[in-house]
Amino acid sequence: MRSILKSVIKIGVSARSELLLRRHLCTKVSIADPQHSSALQRYEDDLQNEFHQVLREEQQRSVLDPVPDPMALEAFPNTKPAFNFAAYVNKSHTLQQLVSLGVELHRLEKRKGIPQYVLGLDFERDMKAHIRFLADVGVPSELLGEFLTKNPLIFKEDLGDLETRTNYLESKRFQREEIARIVTNNPFWLMLNTKRIDRRLGYFQKTFQLAGNEVRTLATKQPRLITYNLEHVRKNTFTVQEEMGFEKEEVKQLLLSKPRIWMIKTEALQYRFEYLHRRMKLSHAEILQTPDLLLTRDVRIKQRHGFLKFLGKVQYDPKKELYIPLKSLAVGTDEEFVTEVAKSNMECYNRFLKTL
């Protein structure tokens, strides 16, 4: 996860100098093309480590629960594989079937204990029924490979237990399409028994004063949050409510609109709010209307806001002329922002970036 940027845009030139600089930058051609990677991808934790945290936390909270299988507690760190599957594929019907489903064997090789576990399975005896169950639950066929790549330990679970866990969701009035989305988007959901899931759903309902339909909406929209590390969730809740100053109803609104906010690094969340609220002078209401800003890379917001400021076009009030939607700072490509929103050109924008 990338470190938080510690500098802010500063354009400290006089009005005359700024005008000259603006003309200079916007009349010369630049071939610079800064590469940007996905912000959300950088903030997402590895699913295997995430599940490890859940099991460890739950084990500490409930000493009466049976000790989980030691293999299920592995964090599966990326290490050099002790061997690779290549030597076994031609001889193993099981591996051939997994490949046909789209399972990425090279990723399984890097997880401690998994290659040996997978090689010990028989496709017909140990896997076929589980795969059929996942398909019946609603995991799309084109995503089965991705599901099994992330969580091959699903084959350790008893089919009766898996059915109980989906039946629990039905008893809580989740629709079939909602259950399909939950299981597909969080491959580890079915690894947790109904007691744990019920406790998690209850936590979010009580903490954020959610109605039953709102709990279902949250779980369906971001199922990973329900099984996420609760200590991190608590930290971000404290940050949003106490440090950022949102009222309880506003915190609830943020949660339901952008639950990922509770999964990003606390320091990143704090820094972004400070920049939006203190530097850009955005009100809580404006941030609530455009919560995507809290999930957008700091550098993107700084560059785009700074460019608009440089051009003299910072105007985020929809009631006034030349209104610039705040969402444009978070969405679209740089070229779309520069040409369609800032009404400028990429040569000018790239020249501007070199002054930062």
N, C-alpha and C positions, 0 to 999 in steps of 0.2 A: 504494500500500500504506500502510495507516494507520500512524502512528507508535506506538511502544510506550508504553503508559501508565506513568507514573512514580510514581504514588501508590498506596497500598494502603489497604484498609479499616481505619479506626481508630475504634473505638467506645469512647471513654474516659470513661465516666460511672460513677458509683458504683452499687452494686447497687440502692439505693432510687431514685436518679434514673432508672436504666435501666428499672425497673418502671413508674414514672410515665410515662416517655417511650413505653414499649411500649403502655401503655393509651391514651395520647393518640393515637399514630399509628394504632392499630388500631381506633379508634372513630370516626374522621372519614373522610368519603368524599373520595377524590381522583379526578380525571378524567385524571390523567397516564397516558400510554400510551407509554413510551419505544420508539422505533423501533430495531430491530436489523437489521443487514444480515448476510449470510452471511460467516462468518469465512474459510472456505476460499476463497470467491470473492475475498476481498481478498488472500489470500496467493498465488493462482495467477498466474503470469506469463503474458503474452500468448504464444500458441503460436508466432506468427511470429518474435518476438524470441528465443524459446527455440531455435528451429531455427537461427537466425542464429548464436547462441552456439556451438551444436554444430559447425556447419560451420567457423567461425572457429577453434575449438579444434583440430579434427581437422586442419585445414590446417597449423597450427603444429606439430603433433605428427608429421606425416608429409609431409615435403617432397617425397617421391617420388610422391605422389599427384598426378594431374592437377588443374589449377586448376579449381574448380567454375565453372559458368556464372555470370557476374557478376550476372545477374538473380536467381539462386538465393541469392545472398549478401545481398540486400536485407533490411533489418530491417523494411521496410514500416511506418514510423512513421505515426501518425494525423496527417494533414495535411488542409487544405482541398482538396477535389477540384478538379482543373483543369477538370473538366466532369462532367456526370452522365449516366447511361445512359438517362435518360428520353427523350432526343431520338432514341435509336437503337432502342429496344425494338420499336416498331411496324414497323420496317423490317428488323430482324435476326432471322432464324430461330434463330440460335444463342442470342441473349439470351432469346428466348421459351422455348426449351427449358430453359434454365437456371432461369428463373423457375418453370416448371412442376415442376422438380425440387426447388424450395424454396431455391435459392441466393439469398442476400441481397445483391443488387447494390449497395445503398447502402454496404455494408461494403467491398466490393471497390473502390469509387470512392476510398476514402481511402488506398489503398495505392499507393505510388509505382511507376509502370510497369505495374501490373496492368490497369487499364482498356484501355490500348492493346494489351496482350498478348491479353486476352480478345476484343477486337473483331477481332483478326486471325485468330482461330480459326474453322474451319468445323465445325459440330456433327457432321455425318456423317463427315467426313474425319479430324478431329483429336480428337474427344471421345467419340463413341459407343462405340468399342471399349474405351476406358479405363473408361467407366462400366459397361459390361457386365462387365469384369474385376472391378471393385470389388464388383459385385452377386454375382458368382460366388464371390468370396473370402468373402463373408458380411456385407458392410456392409448393414444393413437399408435398404429402399427409403425409409423415412421419415427416414433420417439421411443420405442421399446429399447432400442440399442443404447440410446443415451441414458435412459433410466437404469439399465443394468450395468452400464459403465460406471455410473455414480454409486450405485448400491447393489453390488453382487451378493451382499449378505442377505438379501431378501429371500434367497433360497433356504436360509436357515430357519425361517419362520414357518410355524405350523399353519397349514391352509385354514384350519378351523379358526385360529386366532385372527388371521387376516380377514376372514369373513365377519368375525365378531366386531372388528374395528370399523369396517365399512357399514355394518348394520347399526353401529352406534351413531354414526353420522346421519344415517337415515332417520334414526329415532329422534335426532335433534333437528329434523325437518330440513336437512340439506338435500337439494335436488340432485338427481343423478349427474347432470352436467357439472354441478358444483363439486361433487365428490371426485369426478374425473379430473377436473382442473387441479384440485388439491393434491391428489396422488401423483399426477404427472409433474407438477411444478415443485413438489417437495418429495423426492424419492425416499426420504427417511420417515415420513409421516407414519407409515404403516408399521414401522419398527417399534413404535411406542404403544403401550397398552392403553385401553380405554380410560383407566384411572388417571394416567398421566395426561392424556389429551384433555380429559374433562377438567382436570385441575388447571391446565394452561388456559383453556377457553374461559374458565371461571375467573382466572386472574385478570384477563383483559376486560371481561365484562364488568367486574367490580371496580378495577382501577380507573377505567375511563367511563364508567356509568353508561355502558352500552345496552341497548335493547337487543332482544333475541335476533331480530333481523340484521342488526348492525354487527353482531358477533359473526353471523354467517357471512356477511359481506366482507368483513375484515379477513376472515380465514380463507375465503375463496380468492380474494384479491391478492393477498400475500401470505400464502400458507407457510412459507419459511419463517415468518415472524412468530407464529404460534409456537414453534419448536426452537426458537432462537434462545441464546443465552440470556436468562432473565436478569442477571446482574447488569448486563449491558443495556437491556431495555429500561431498567430502573434508572440508570445513569442518564440516559437520553431523555427520559421523562422528566427528571429533575432539571436537566438543562433547559428543555423547552418551556417548562412551567415557571421555574424559579429564576433561572439566570437570563433567559430570553424574555420573560415577562408576559407570556401568553396566558389568558384566562382559561379556566378549566374547560369551558365550552369550546374555546378556540383550539385547545390542545386536542380535544376530541375531533374537531373538524380536520385538523392536520393529519391525525392518525388515519382517519377514514379516507382522506383524499390521497395522501402520500405515505403509506405505512413504511416505506423504505427508509424514511427519515430515522426510524428507530433502529435501523440496522447499520448505519454508517458510523464511522469513527466519531466519538464525542468531540474531540478537538477540532475536527473538520467542520462539524455542525456549528460549534461555537464561533469559529473563525468566519465562516460564511455569513452568519447572522450579524456579527459585528460589522463586517464590510457593508452588507446590505442596509443595515439600520443606522450605523454611525457615519459611514463614508458616503453612501448614496442617499441617505436621509429618507429611506423608505419607511413608511409606518407599518405597524403590525397588520393593519387591515390590508395594505397593499401586498405584503408578503403572503398573507392568507389567500389572497386572490390568485397569486402566482407562486404556489409552493414549490414548483419545479426549480426555482432559483436555489433552494436549499439542497438540491440534489445535483447541482451543476458545478463543474470544476471551477475552482476559484479563478484560474487564469483566464478562462473563457469570459466570465462575467467582467473581470477587470479590463480585458482587452476591448470587449465590445462597448462597455460603458465608457471607457476611456476614449475610444474612437469617436463616439457620439459627442462626448464633451469637447474633444478636440475640434470637431466640426461645428460646435455650437448648436447641436441638435438634441440635447438632453431635455426631453419633455415627456414625462410619463403620466401626465394628468389627462385622462380621456375627455375632460370637459373643455380642454383648451385646444387651440389649433396646433397642427404639426405634431399630433400625438404619436408617440412611439410605444407600442405595446411592450410591457415588461417581459412578456414571454419570449419575445424575439431575442432576448439576451441568452436564453437557454436552449432554444430549438433551432433546427436548420443548420445548414453548412455555413461556413464563413462567407463563401461567395454569395449565398442567398441573403445573408444578413447585410453584407456590404452593398450589394446592388439593389435589393428590393426594400430594405429598411433604411439604411443610411444614405441611399441614393448617391453612392460614390463608386469607386472602382478598386479592384484588387491591387493595382500598382500603388495607389495612395495608401491603402490599408497596410500593405506589407512594408512600405516606407515608415509608416507610423509605428509599427511593431518594433522596428529597429531602434526607436527612440526610448523604448521602455527599459 
